[in-house]
Amino acid sequence: MTAEFWYMLPAGVVIATIAMASGVGGATFFSPLFILGLGLPPELAVGSGLVVEVFGFGSGVYAYVRRQLVDYRVGGMLLSATVPAAVAGVVIAHFADADILKVILGMGLFAVAVSFLRAPDEEETAALEEMAGEDPESAETCLVTAEGEEICYTVCNTVEGRLISGVGGLFLGMVSSGLGELNGYFLLQRCRVPSSVSVATSVFVVAITALIASVGHMIQIGQGGLTGLATMGNLLLFTVPGVVAGAQLGPILAERVPDRVMEVGLGILFTITASLLLFEAGLH
């Protein structure tokens, strides 16, 4: 182990805080950073990004579970689609051109970003408020947080949710990005689940799915020899403590950000992410 990547400690804190507050997978930022900033091969960058994401989101899951903000029923519903899709994505990554996949994902994220950034008209606002403004008697789900706050809401089309999150799981397995973004789109934008619950549940789903996908990628890296695993170890030595610390700060930030501010922030975040993915693909 060496101190070659010492600067990834503070970088990990910042990135994990943003990722955890928004529910977006940290690998979405780390993989392009590892490729563009550190010059790592794409397969090593993707695998390392997912391992980092597992540690960061695992820490974040603990923080959100303590706050009693995770909707386990919805999380289980989404996992039934994301886990097999992620496994399929890892397998497909062996045969598909990663650059083409990144272009497709980048364009998809641009579309989602536009949806977040566009202010809904009056009719849409009324419909969304009716969906989101459930009272405890009519709401499908009510959560009571650790602070005693009751949050009531109804999750919309679950078939659509499985489809959207399944696509995200497929891309997570292939290129390490997409699941957190599409989970956020479905829960926050489509269903208007309150942002604190939406982010917490998305973090729970991403953590488990990324764990399974990362195991597949680590097996692939190990088959290429010990050099790749040694580089990954040096990188994780500083990045993992950073993301574990940042993951504890993210939930605090998420609870203090209004829903609309979160949506605009996610829109900007997705635009930046898509630009990085397209730029990365265009280098090859």
Buried (B, 14 or more C-beta within 10 A) or exposed (E): EEEEBEEBBEBBBBBBBBBBBBBBBBBBBBBBBBBBEBEBBBBBBBBBBBBBBBBBBBBBBBBBBEBBBBBEEBBEBBBEBBBBBBBBBBEEBEEEEBBEBBBBBBEBBBEBBEBBBEEBEEEEEEEBEEBBEBEEEEBEBEBEBEEEEEBBBBBBEBEEBBBBBBBBBBBBBBBBBBBBBBBBBBBBBBBBBBBBBBBBBBBBBBBBBBBBBBBBBBEBBEEEEEEBBEBBEBBBBBBBBBBBBBBBBBBEBBBEBEBEEBBBBBBEBBBBBBBBBBEBBEEE
